Amino acid sequence: MALKRTLHCFNALKDGKQKKLDDFLTVCERQTNYFLGYPCNPEFDYSSLYPFLNYPLNNVGDPYEPSNIHFQTHEFEREVLAFFGKLLHAPTDNFWGYVNNGGTEGNMYGAYLGRELFPNGIVYYSEDTHYSVAKILRIVHAKSIMIKSQKNGEIDYQDLAETIHIHRDYPPIIFANIGTTMKGAIDDIAKIKQIIHAHDIHKYYIHADAALSGMILPFVDEPQAFRFSDGIDSISISGHKMLGSPIPCGIVLAKKRHVDRVSRAIEYIGSYDTTISGSRNGVTPLFLWYAIHTRGIDGFRQITQQCFEIADYAIHQFQTAGIKAWRNKNSITVVFPRIAPTALKRWQIAVNNNDAHLITMPHIGKKHIDNFLNAILEEIKHETA
C-alpha cells in the first residue's frame, strides 16, 4: 500500500500537464478521420490488457527457451508464432520465430540469416522494395544489386534473370516483396525459383517481406505464392497493420536450421541469444495474442473482404470522377495520380514520384473515401478556376 501511495505521488501531473495530454488525445481522435495513406489499423480495444501495463514485461532471450527473467510473455508469444506458422505452412519440425519491433527488424533478420548462410552471396531486391532495405543491407554488410520494377511495382523478372546470369557463381539471396510499399505488388515466388533453377543454382535464400499482405493473403480464395510451402526461407509480417496493435511490432518466422547457425548461449540471461535485440517488448505479444483469439480466422476473413469492398468502392468513385485509380490483385492499396497536394497532406496520403495511394484499412469506410475525393475535386476546381 505504501508503494502504491508513493507511485500515486509520482504519477500526479502538475502545472497543467494533464491538459496537454487531454489536448493530444483530442488530436488523436480527430486524426483518425484523416488517416488514409498508411497501413495502420486503429480499430481495436485492448482495455482488457491494461492491467499488464503495471508490470515491466521483458521477453529477453529465445521465446522457445527458459530464461532467468520471469516477467515475460514467452508462452503467449509462442502461441502467436504457432498461429502464424500454421497460416504460413511452416514446417512443423523446422521453424522458429519471435515477436519483434516491426517489419524492418523482421526484414533485417531475414537479411542477416541469408548473409550468415552465404557470406559471399548477393542480395537482389527491386526498386519498389521498402526504403529500409538498402539501409539494412549496409548494416549487415551484404553485397546487393537493385533490380528494375515493372509498372505495377512487381520485380522485373527479365532483369533479375539477366543479373543472376552475370553473377551466377554467387549464391542469390532474394528479397521478395509480398505487397510493395506504394503499389501493393507481389513478386512471383514461382517465377523467381524458375529463374534460379534455370541457372542450375542450388544454393540460394528467399526472404519474403509481407508486412501488410501477410495478414491478407491467408484469407483470400486465390492467394499468390508467399508461404514456406512455396519455397521461402523466412518471412516478416507487421503486427500494427492488419492485426492492429497500438505499439508498432511484427513477427518474423524462419527455418530453424538457419537460426541455429546464429544461436549463442548467454549465461547472464539463462537463455539463447537468437534475436536482433536483447530486451524485447513483452506487451506486444499479448496484443497479438488477444487479437488472434478475439477475431479468429473467420473474423480476419470478414475484415479482409470488407477492406477489398471499400478499395473497389474507392476505385469506382475515383474513376467516375475522371481520376484514374487501380489496385493489384489481392491488394487494398489504391493507386492514383499525385494531384491536389493540399488534400493529400491533410489526409496523410503517401506519395512517390507521380503516384499517390490510399490504403483501405479496417477503419476506412465509404464516408472517408467520399470526403477525401470531394476535397480533391474541390482543390482541382479552385486550381482551374
Secondary structure, 3 states (H helix, E strand, C coil): CHHHHHHHHHHCCCCCHHHHHHHHHHHHHHHHHHCCCCCCCCCCCCHHHHHHHHCCCECCCCCCCCCCCCCCCHHHHHHHHHHHHHHCCCCCCCEEEEEECCHHHHHHHHHHHHHHHCCCCEEEEECCCCCHHHHHHHHCCCEEEEECECCCCCECHHHHHHHHHHCCCCCEEEEEEECCCCCCCECCHHHHHHHHHHCCCCCCEEEEECCCHHHCHHHCCCCCCCCHHHCCCEEEEECCCCCCCCCCCEEEEEEHHHHCCCCEEECCCCEEECCCCCCCECCHHHHHHHHHHHHHHHHHHHHHHHHHHHHHHHHHHHHHCCCCCECCCCCCEEEEECCCHHHHHHCCCEEECCEEEEECCCCCCHHHHHHHHHHHHHHHHHHHC
